[in-house]
Amino acid sequence: MRTLALVESPAQLLNVAEWAYFDHQGGGAAVDVAVLLPLDPWSRVQLVRVGELATDSGLVITPFEVRSGTVGRIRRIGAVRRLVAQAERLVVGDLFSGMVQTLLPSAKARELVIVDDGTATTEFVRIMAEGRSLARWHQQAGSAGRGSRALDWLSAPSLQRSLFTSMDVAAPPGIRVVPNDYAWTRRRFARPTVRTGADLLGTSLAETGIVSEERYLQAVSAVVRARGVGRYMAHRKESREKLRRISAGTGVMVLRPDLPLELMAAQGPVGHTLLTFPSTVAHTLPIVLRGTGVQVEICEVHESWFTSHTTPHAADFLRAMTESAKVRHGLPSMRPDFGQGPGFTAGATAPG
């Protein structure tokens, strides 16, 4: 079966590699991957590195510059559109992407596989169950347009659909859920090198406008003090200026991993405790690090951190993601103590 994957981020490419490894156990063929290159330079660095590691996973990776240039850009989008039209099976990393939604009307595939993209996966399940339009969890739902046309295509009764995910979700009507247990990652990196101390994992919640940057910086400073954090592992979308302020304000070592955090943690060196604000890694890292002795812990977000642009739906979604990670994986958490100022309590609290 001619299979084409459309990916735009390092995490999506990792998840396609995981799905291909799973599919190969059942005799699956090689997978052509069209990487729709993002403009963000650090995302591009990580895409190259994941591609280098995934050479043994049956992926044939071709990058496409679809976001730069003028005439050339149109030609390259046309080339990807032809690949989409020829595919018998599509593997898609982000159905919320405007670029992907532009390409989907050309599809004639009989089968669609949606690979895990964390919070996007959880929101997609809600949308399919509730019949809402395709809009990201932290954005307002849009009107008719590319999202509606994409939703019409993937809702066609003749289309065989599956969701390959590490998230704990109920199967929407007509979609089969296949668990992603990061088998390829855990096979490739048998056991990480574990160092003493704690690492704090960065998030792009400030960059996406969900939380105030000042509140986020205060929280980072409080966590570093309370837990003796030695390293801050930056999210690929965090701004250079914000990271400079974190380094100057806390003295912590700020690192920009050249791999998604799942792969970075799997090979190490990694702290014996990984502290994370609410994000996808609160769900993926406990799976990747199962049996290694590394503890993942959540630093919870207080509602006073939210900006004026944060929708009630986004706030509820973030809280639900936090609680589900705590319950599902038994993660301890740190909770803000605003009676003592904008910081965190020094101790960990059990979930529940």
Contacts in CASP RR format, 6 or more apart in sequence:
PFRMAT RR
TARGET T0000
AUTHOR 0000-0000-0000
METHOD contacts of the structure
MODEL  1
MRTLALVESPAQLLNVAEWAYFDHQGGGAAVDVAVLLPLDPWSRVQLVRV
GELATDSGLVITPFEVRSGTVGRIRRIGAVRRLVAQAERLVVGDLFSGMV
QTLLPSAKARELVIVDDGTATTEFVRIMAEGRSLARWHQQAGSAGRGSRA
LDWLSAPSLQRSLFTSMDVAAPPGIRVVPNDYAWTRRRFARPTVRTGADL
LGTSLAETGIVSEERYLQAVSAVVRARGVGRYMAHRKESREKLRRISAGT
GVMVLRPDLPLELMAAQGPVGHTLLTFPSTVAHTLPIVLRGTGVQVEICE
VHESWFTSHTTPHAADFLRAMTESAKVRHGLPSMRPDFGQGPGFTAGATA
PG
1 29 0 8 1.000
1 88 0 8 1.000
1 89 0 8 1.000
1 111 0 8 1.000
2 32 0 8 1.000
2 86 0 8 1.000
2 87 0 8 1.000
2 88 0 8 1.000
2 89 0 8 1.000
3 29 0 8 1.000
3 30 0 8 1.000
3 31 0 8 1.000
3 32 0 8 1.000
3 87 0 8 1.000
3 88 0 8 1.000
3 89 0 8 1.000
3 90 0 8 1.000
3 91 0 8 1.000
4 31 0 8 1.000
4 32 0 8 1.000
4 33 0 8 1.000
4 34 0 8 1.000
4 83 0 8 1.000
4 84 0 8 1.000
4 86 0 8 1.000
4 87 0 8 1.000
4 89 0 8 1.000
4 90 0 8 1.000
4 91 0 8 1.000
5 16 0 8 1.000
5 31 0 8 1.000
5 32 0 8 1.000
5 33 0 8 1.000
5 34 0 8 1.000
5 59 0 8 1.000
5 90 0 8 1.000
5 91 0 8 1.000
5 92 0 8 1.000
5 93 0 8 1.000
5 115 0 8 1.000
6 34 0 8 1.000
6 36 0 8 1.000
6 80 0 8 1.000
6 84 0 8 1.000
6 90 0 8 1.000
6 91 0 8 1.000
6 92 0 8 1.000
6 93 0 8 1.000
6 100 0 8 1.000
6 103 0 8 1.000
7 13 0 8 1.000
7 16 0 8 1.000
7 33 0 8 1.000
7 34 0 8 1.000
7 35 0 8 1.000
7 36 0 8 1.000
7 93 0 8 1.000
8 35 0 8 1.000
8 36 0 8 1.000
8 37 0 8 1.000
8 38 0 8 1.000
8 93 0 8 1.000
8 94 0 8 1.000
8 97 0 8 1.000
8 99 0 8 1.000
8 100 0 8 1.000
9 38 0 8 1.000
9 43 0 8 1.000
9 47 0 8 1.000
9 94 0 8 1.000
9 117 0 8 1.000
10 43 0 8 1.000
10 46 0 8 1.000
10 47 0 8 1.000
10 49 0 8 1.000
10 50 0 8 1.000
10 236 0 8 1.000
10 259 0 8 1.000
10 260 0 8 1.000
11 117 0 8 1.000
11 118 0 8 1.000
11 260 0 8 1.000
11 262 0 8 1.000
11 280 0 8 1.000
12 93 0 8 1.000
12 94 0 8 1.000
12 115 0 8 1.000
12 117 0 8 1.000
13 33 0 8 1.000
13 35 0 8 1.000
13 47 0 8 1.000
13 50 0 8 1.000
13 51 0 8 1.000
13 54 0 8 1.000
13 61 0 8 1.000
14 50 0 8 1.000
14 54 0 8 1.000
14 185 0 8 1.000
14 260 0 8 1.000
14 262 0 8 1.000
14 263 0 8 1.000
15 93 0 8 1.000
15 115 0 8 1.000
15 116 0 8 1.000
15 117 0 8 1.000
15 164 0 8 1.000
15 180 0 8 1.000
16 31 0 8 1.000
16 33 0 8 1.000
16 59 0 8 1.000
16 91 0 8 1.000
16 93 0 8 1.000
16 115 0 8 1.000
17 50 0 8 1.000
17 51 0 8 1.000
17 53 0 8 1.000
17 54 0 8 1.000
17 57 0 8 1.000
17 59 0 8 1.000
17 184 0 8 1.000
18 115 0 8 1.000
18 116 0 8 1.000
18 164 0 8 1.000
18 180 0 8 1.000
18 182 0 8 1.000
18 183 0 8 1.000
18 184 0 8 1.000
18 185 0 8 1.000
19 91 0 8 1.000
19 113 0 8 1.000
19 115 0 8 1.000
19 164 0 8 1.000
19 180 0 8 1.000
20 31 0 8 1.000
20 57 0 8 1.000
20 58 0 8 1.000
20 59 0 8 1.000
20 184 0 8 1.000
21 57 0 8 1.000
21 183 0 8 1.000
21 184 0 8 1.000
21 187 0 8 1.000
22 164 0 8 1.000
22 178 0 8 1.000
22 180 0 8 1.000
22 183 0 8 1.000
22 184 0 8 1.000
23 31 0 8 1.000
24 57 0 8 1.000
24 58 0 8 1.000
30 58 0 8 1.000
30 59 0 8 1.000
30 60 0 8 1.000
31 58 0 8 1.000
31 59 0 8 1.000
31 60 0 8 1.000
31 91 0 8 1.000
32 60 0 8 1.000
32 62 0 8 1.000
32 83 0 8 1.000
32 87 0 8 1.000
33 59 0 8 1.000
33 60 0 8 1.000
33 61 0 8 1.000
33 62 0 8 1.000
34 62 0 8 1.000
34 64 0 8 1.000
34 80 0 8 1.000
34 83 0 8 1.000
35 47 0 8 1.000
35 61 0 8 1.000
35 62 0 8 1.000
35 63 0 8 1.000
35 64 0 8 1.000
36 64 0 8 1.000
36 66 0 8 1.000
36 67 0 8 1.000
36 80 0 8 1.000
36 97 0 8 1.000
36 99 0 8 1.000
36 100 0 8 1.000
37 44 0 8 1.000
37 47 0 8 1.000
37 63 0 8 1.000
37 64 0 8 1.000
37 65 0 8 1.000
37 66 0 8 1.000
37 67 0 8 1.000
38 44 0 8 1.000
38 47 0 8 1.000
38 67 0 8 1.000
39 67 0 8 1.000
39 68 0 8 1.000
40 236 0 8 1.000
40 237 0 8 1.000
42 236 0 8 1.000
42 237 0 8 1.000
42 256 0 8 1.000
43 236 0 8 1.000
43 237 0 8 1.000
45 258 0 8 1.000
46 236 0 8 1.000
46 257 0 8 1.000
46 258 0 8 1.000
46 259 0 8 1.000
46 260 0 8 1.000
47 63 0 8 1.000
49 258 0 8 1.000
49 259 0 8 1.000
50 259 0 8 1.000
50 260 0 8 1.000
50 263 0 8 1.000
51 59 0 8 1.000
51 61 0 8 1.000
53 188 0 8 1.000
53 259 0 8 1.000
53 263 0 8 1.000
54 61 0 8 1.000
56 188 0 8 1.000
57 184 0 8 1.000
64 76 0 8 1.000
64 77 0 8 1.000
64 79 0 8 1.000
64 80 0 8 1.000
65 73 0 8 1.000
65 76 0 8 1.000
66 73 0 8 1.000
66 76 0 8 1.000
66 77 0 8 1.000
66 80 0 8 1.000
66 99 0 8 1.000
67 73 0 8 1.000
67 99 0 8 1.000
77 102 0 8 1.000
77 103 0 8 1.000
80 103 0 8 1.000
81 103 0 8 1.000
81 106 0 8 1.000
82 106 0 8 1.000
84 90 0 8 1.000
84 103 0 8 1.000
84 104 0 8 1.000
84 106 0 8 1.000
84 107 0 8 1.000
84 109 0 8 1.000
85 106 0 8 1.000
85 107 0 8 1.000
85 108 0 8 1.000
87 107 0 8 1.000
87 108 0 8 1.000
87 109 0 8 1.000
88 109 0 8 1.000
88 110 0 8 1.000
88 111 0 8 1.000
89 109 0 8 1.000
89 110 0 8 1.000
89 111 0 8 1.000
89 112 0 8 1.000
89 113 0 8 1.000
90 107 0 8 1.000
90 109 0 8 1.000
90 111 0 8 1.000
90 112 0 8 1.000
90 113 0 8 1.000
91 112 0 8 1.000
91 113 0 8 1.000
91 114 0 8 1.000
91 115 0 8 1.000
92 100 0 8 1.000
92 112 0 8 1.000
92 113 0 8 1.000
92 114 0 8 1.000
92 115 0 8 1.000
93 100 0 8 1.000
93 114 0 8 1.000
93 115 0 8 1.000
93 117 0 8 1.000
93 120 0 8 1.000
94 100 0 8 1.000
94 117 0 8 1.000
94 120 0 8 1.000
95 101 0 8 1.000
95 114 0 8 1.000
95 120 0 8 1.000
95 124 0 8 1.000
95 134 0 8 1.000
95 150 0 8 1.000
95 154 0 8 1.000
96 120 0 8 1.000
96 123 0 8 1.000
96 124 0 8 1.000
96 134 0 8 1.000
96 135 0 8 1.000
96 136 0 8 1.000
98 146 0 8 1.000
98 147 0 8 1.000
100 150 0 8 1.000
101 134 0 8 1.000
101 146 0 8 1.000
101 147 0 8 1.000
101 149 0 8 1.000
101 150 0 8 1.000
102 146 0 8 1.000
104 149 0 8 1.000
104 150 0 8 1.000
104 153 0 8 1.000
104 154 0 8 1.000
105 149 0 8 1.000
105 150 0 8 1.000
105 153 0 8 1.000
107 153 0 8 1.000
109 159 0 8 1.000
110 158 0 8 1.000
110 159 0 8 1.000
110 160 0 8 1.000
111 159 0 8 1.000
111 160 0 8 1.000
111 161 0 8 1.000
111 162 0 8 1.000
112 154 0 8 1.000
112 159 0 8 1.000
112 160 0 8 1.000
112 161 0 8 1.000
112 162 0 8 1.000
113 161 0 8 1.000
113 162 0 8 1.000
113 163 0 8 1.000
113 164 0 8 1.000
114 121 0 8 1.000
114 124 0 8 1.000
114 161 0 8 1.000
114 162 0 8 1.000
114 163 0 8 1.000
114 164 0 8 1.000
114 165 0 8 1.000
114 175 0 8 1.000
115 164 0 8 1.000
115 165 0 8 1.000
115 180 0 8 1.000
116 163 0 8 1.000
116 164 0 8 1.000
116 165 0 8 1.000
116 166 0 8 1.000
116 167 0 8 1.000
116 180 0 8 1.000
117 280 0 8 1.000
118 165 0 8 1.000
118 166 0 8 1.000
118 167 0 8 1.000
118 280 0 8 1.000
118 283 0 8 1.000
118 284 0 8 1.000
119 137 0 8 1.000
119 279 0 8 1.000
119 280 0 8 1.000
119 317 0 8 1.000
119 321 0 8 1.000
120 136 0 8 1.000
120 137 0 8 1.000
121 163 0 8 1.000
121 165 0 8 1.000
121 167 0 8 1.000
121 169 0 8 1.000
122 137 0 8 1.000
122 167 0 8 1.000
122 169 0 8 1.000
122 317 0 8 1.000
122 321 0 8 1.000
123 136 0 8 1.000
123 137 0 8 1.000
123 317 0 8 1.000
124 134 0 8 1.000
124 163 0 8 1.000
125 163 0 8 1.000
125 169 0 8 1.000
125 170 0 8 1.000
125 172 0 8 1.000
126 132 0 8 1.000
127 133 0 8 1.000
127 134 0 8 1.000
127 135 0 8 1.000
127 151 0 8 1.000
128 172 0 8 1.000
128 173 0 8 1.000
128 175 0 8 1.000
129 170 0 8 1.000
129 172 0 8 1.000
129 173 0 8 1.000
132 141 0 8 1.000
133 141 0 8 1.000
133 142 0 8 1.000
133 143 0 8 1.000
133 144 0 8 1.000
133 147 0 8 1.000
133 148 0 8 1.000
133 151 0 8 1.000
134 147 0 8 1.000
134 148 0 8 1.000
134 150 0 8 1.000
134 151 0 8 1.000
135 141 0 8 1.000
135 142 0 8 1.000
137 313 0 8 1.000
137 314 0 8 1.000
137 317 0 8 1.000
138 208 0 8 1.000
138 209 0 8 1.000
138 210 0 8 1.000
138 310 0 8 1.000
138 311 0 8 1.000
138 314 0 8 1.000
138 317 0 8 1.000
139 311 0 8 1.000
139 314 0 8 1.000
140 311 0 8 1.000
153 159 0 8 1.000
154 161 0 8 1.000
161 174 0 8 1.000
161 175 0 8 1.000
161 176 0 8 1.000
162 175 0 8 1.000
162 176 0 8 1.000
162 177 0 8 1.000
162 178 0 8 1.000
163 169 0 8 1.000
163 171 0 8 1.000
163 172 0 8 1.000
163 175 0 8 1.000
163 176 0 8 1.000
163 177 0 8 1.000
163 178 0 8 1.000
164 178 0 8 1.000
164 180 0 8 1.000
165 177 0 8 1.000
165 178 0 8 1.000
165 179 0 8 1.000
165 180 0 8 1.000
166 179 0 8 1.000
166 180 0 8 1.000
166 181 0 8 1.000
166 182 0 8 1.000
166 283 0 8 1.000
166 284 0 8 1.000
166 287 0 8 1.000
167 283 0 8 1.000
168 283 0 8 1.000
168 324 0 8 1.000
168 328 0 8 1.000
169 177 0 8 1.000
170 177 0 8 1.000
171 177 0 8 1.000
181 287 0 8 1.000
182 262 0 8 1.000
182 266 0 8 1.000
182 284 0 8 1.000
182 287 0 8 1.000
182 288 0 8 1.000
185 262 0 8 1.000
185 263 0 8 1.000
185 266 0 8 1.000
185 288 0 8 1.000
186 266 0 8 1.000
186 288 0 8 1.000
186 290 0 8 1.000
188 266 0 8 1.000
189 263 0 8 1.000
189 266 0 8 1.000
189 267 0 8 1.000
189 268 0 8 1.000
191 292 0 8 1.000
192 265 0 8 1.000
192 266 0 8 1.000
192 267 0 8 1.000
192 268 0 8 1.000
192 269 0 8 1.000
192 270 0 8 1.000
192 289 0 8 1.000
192 292 0 8 1.000
192 294 0 8 1.000
193 267 0 8 1.000
193 268 0 8 1.000
193 269 0 8 1.000
193 270 0 8 1.000
194 268 0 8 1.000
194 269 0 8 1.000
194 270 0 8 1.000
194 271 0 8 1.000
194 272 0 8 1.000
194 292 0 8 1.000
194 293 0 8 1.000
194 294 0 8 1.000
195 269 0 8 1.000
195 270 0 8 1.000
195 271 0 8 1.000
195 272 0 8 1.000
196 271 0 8 1.000
196 272 0 8 1.000
197 228 0 8 1.000
197 229 0 8 1.000
197 230 0 8 1.000
197 271 0 8 1.000
197 272 0 8 1.000
197 273 0 8 1.000
198 227 0 8 1.000
198 228 0 8 1.000
198 229 0 8 1.000
198 230 0 8 1.000
198 271 0 8 1.000
198 272 0 8 1.000
198 273 0 8 1.000
198 274 0 8 1.000
198 275 0 8 1.000
199 229 0 8 1.000
199 230 0 8 1.000
199 231 0 8 1.000
199 232 0 8 1.000
199 233 0 8 1.000
199 270 0 8 1.000
199 271 0 8 1.000
199 273 0 8 1.000
199 274 0 8 1.000
199 275 0 8 1.000
200 220 0 8 1.000
200 223 0 8 1.000
200 224 0 8 1.000
200 227 0 8 1.000
200 229 0 8 1.000
200 230 0 8 1.000
200 231 0 8 1.000
200 232 0 8 1.000
200 233 0 8 1.000
200 252 0 8 1.000
200 275 0 8 1.000
200 276 0 8 1.000
200 299 0 8 1.000
201 233 0 8 1.000
201 235 0 8 1.000
201 261 0 8 1.000
201 274 0 8 1.000
201 275 0 8 1.000
201 276 0 8 1.000
201 277 0 8 1.000
201 279 0 8 1.000
201 281 0 8 1.000
202 232 0 8 1.000
202 233 0 8 1.000
202 234 0 8 1.000
202 235 0 8 1.000
202 238 0 8 1.000
202 276 0 8 1.000
202 277 0 8 1.000
203 216 0 8 1.000
203 235 0 8 1.000
203 238 0 8 1.000
203 276 0 8 1.000
203 277 0 8 1.000
203 278 0 8 1.000
203 279 0 8 1.000
204 235 0 8 1.000
204 237 0 8 1.000
204 238 0 8 1.000
205 211 0 8 1.000
205 216 0 8 1.000
205 277 0 8 1.000
205 278 0 8 1.000
205 279 0 8 1.000
205 301 0 8 1.000
206 212 0 8 1.000
206 213 0 8 1.000
206 216 0 8 1.000
206 238 0 8 1.000
206 242 0 8 1.000
207 237 0 8 1.000
207 238 0 8 1.000
207 239 0 8 1.000
207 242 0 8 1.000
209 307 0 8 1.000
209 309 0 8 1.000
209 310 0 8 1.000
210 306 0 8 1.000
210 307 0 8 1.000
210 310 0 8 1.000
210 314 0 8 1.000
210 318 0 8 1.000
211 301 0 8 1.000
211 305 0 8 1.000
211 306 0 8 1.000
211 307 0 8 1.000
211 310 0 8 1.000
212 305 0 8 1.000
212 306 0 8 1.000
212 307 0 8 1.000
213 242 0 8 1.000
215 302 0 8 1.000
215 304 0 8 1.000
215 305 0 8 1.000
215 342 0 8 1.000
216 305 0 8 1.000
217 242 0 8 1.000
217 245 0 8 1.000
217 246 0 8 1.000
218 342 0 8 1.000
218 343 0 8 1.000
219 277 0 8 1.000
219 299 0 8 1.000
219 301 0 8 1.000
219 305 0 8 1.000
219 336 0 8 1.000
219 342 0 8 1.000
219 343 0 8 1.000
219 344 0 8 1.000
220 232 0 8 1.000
220 246 0 8 1.000
220 250 0 8 1.000
221 249 0 8 1.000
221 250 0 8 1.000
222 342 0 8 1.000
222 343 0 8 1.000
222 344 0 8 1.000
223 229 0 8 1.000
223 275 0 8 1.000
223 299 0 8 1.000
223 334 0 8 1.000
223 344 0 8 1.000
224 230 0 8 1.000
224 232 0 8 1.000
224 250 0 8 1.000
224 251 0 8 1.000
224 252 0 8 1.000
225 250 0 8 1.000
226 334 0 8 1.000
226 344 0 8 1.000
226 345 0 8 1.000
226 346 0 8 1.000
226 347 0 8 1.000
227 273 0 8 1.000
227 275 0 8 1.000
227 334 0 8 1.000
227 346 0 8 1.000
229 250 0 8 1.000
229 252 0 8 1.000
229 275 0 8 1.000
230 252 0 8 1.000
230 253 0 8 1.000
231 252 0 8 1.000
231 253 0 8 1.000
231 254 0 8 1.000
231 255 0 8 1.000
231 271 0 8 1.000
232 243 0 8 1.000
232 246 0 8 1.000
232 247 0 8 1.000
232 250 0 8 1.000
232 252 0 8 1.000
232 253 0 8 1.000
232 254 0 8 1.000
232 255 0 8 1.000
233 255 0 8 1.000
233 257 0 8 1.000
233 261 0 8 1.000
233 264 0 8 1.000
234 243 0 8 1.000
234 254 0 8 1.000
234 255 0 8 1.000
234 256 0 8 1.000
234 257 0 8 1.000
235 279 0 8 1.000
236 256 0 8 1.000
243 254 0 8 1.000
243 256 0 8 1.000
246 252 0 8 1.000
246 254 0 8 1.000
247 253 0 8 1.000
247 254 0 8 1.000
257 264 0 8 1.000
261 281 0 8 1.000
261 285 0 8 1.000
262 281 0 8 1.000
262 284 0 8 1.000
262 285 0 8 1.000
262 288 0 8 1.000
264 270 0 8 1.000
265 274 0 8 1.000
265 285 0 8 1.000
265 288 0 8 1.000
265 289 0 8 1.000
265 294 0 8 1.000
266 288 0 8 1.000
266 289 0 8 1.000
270 294 0 8 1.000
271 294 0 8 1.000
272 293 0 8 1.000
272 294 0 8 1.000
272 295 0 8 1.000
273 294 0 8 1.000
273 295 0 8 1.000
273 296 0 8 1.000
273 297 0 8 1.000
274 285 0 8 1.000
274 289 0 8 1.000
274 294 0 8 1.000
274 295 0 8 1.000
274 296 0 8 1.000
274 297 0 8 1.000
275 297 0 8 1.000
275 298 0 8 1.000
275 299 0 8 1.000
275 334 0 8 1.000
276 282 0 8 1.000
276 285 0 8 1.000
276 296 0 8 1.000
276 297 0 8 1.000
276 298 0 8 1.000
276 299 0 8 1.000
277 298 0 8 1.000
277 299 0 8 1.000
277 301 0 8 1.000
278 298 0 8 1.000
278 300 0 8 1.000
278 301 0 8 1.000
278 318 0 8 1.000
278 321 0 8 1.000
278 322 0 8 1.000
278 325 0 8 1.000
279 321 0 8 1.000
281 296 0 8 1.000
282 296 0 8 1.000
282 298 0 8 1.000
282 321 0 8 1.000
282 322 0 8 1.000
282 325 0 8 1.000
282 329 0 8 1.000
282 331 0 8 1.000
283 321 0 8 1.000
283 324 0 8 1.000
283 325 0 8 1.000
283 328 0 8 1.000
283 329 0 8 1.000
285 296 0 8 1.000
286 296 0 8 1.000
286 325 0 8 1.000
286 329 0 8 1.000
286 331 0 8 1.000
289 296 0 8 1.000
295 332 0 8 1.000
296 329 0 8 1.000
296 331 0 8 1.000
297 331 0 8 1.000
297 332 0 8 1.000
297 333 0 8 1.000
297 334 0 8 1.000
297 348 0 8 1.000
298 322 0 8 1.000
298 325 0 8 1.000
298 326 0 8 1.000
298 331 0 8 1.000
298 332 0 8 1.000
298 333 0 8 1.000
298 334 0 8 1.000
299 333 0 8 1.000
299 334 0 8 1.000
299 344 0 8 1.000
300 322 0 8 1.000
300 333 0 8 1.000
300 334 0 8 1.000
300 335 0 8 1.000
300 336 0 8 1.000
301 318 0 8 1.000
301 322 0 8 1.000
301 336 0 8 1.000
302 336 0 8 1.000
302 338 0 8 1.000
303 315 0 8 1.000
304 338 0 8 1.000
304 342 0 8 1.000
306 315 0 8 1.000
322 333 0 8 1.000
323 351 0 8 1.000
325 331 0 8 1.000
326 332 0 8 1.000
326 333 0 8 1.000
326 351 0 8 1.000
326 352 0 8 1.000
327 351 0 8 1.000
327 352 0 8 1.000
330 351 0 8 1.000
331 351 0 8 1.000
332 348 0 8 1.000
332 349 0 8 1.000
332 350 0 8 1.000
332 351 0 8 1.000
333 348 0 8 1.000
333 349 0 8 1.000
333 351 0 8 1.000
334 344 0 8 1.000
334 345 0 8 1.000
334 347 0 8 1.000
334 348 0 8 1.000
334 349 0 8 1.000
335 344 0 8 1.000
335 345 0 8 1.000
335 349 0 8 1.000
336 342 0 8 1.000
336 343 0 8 1.000
336 344 0 8 1.000
336 345 0 8 1.000
337 343 0 8 1.000
337 344 0 8 1.000
337 345 0 8 1.000
END
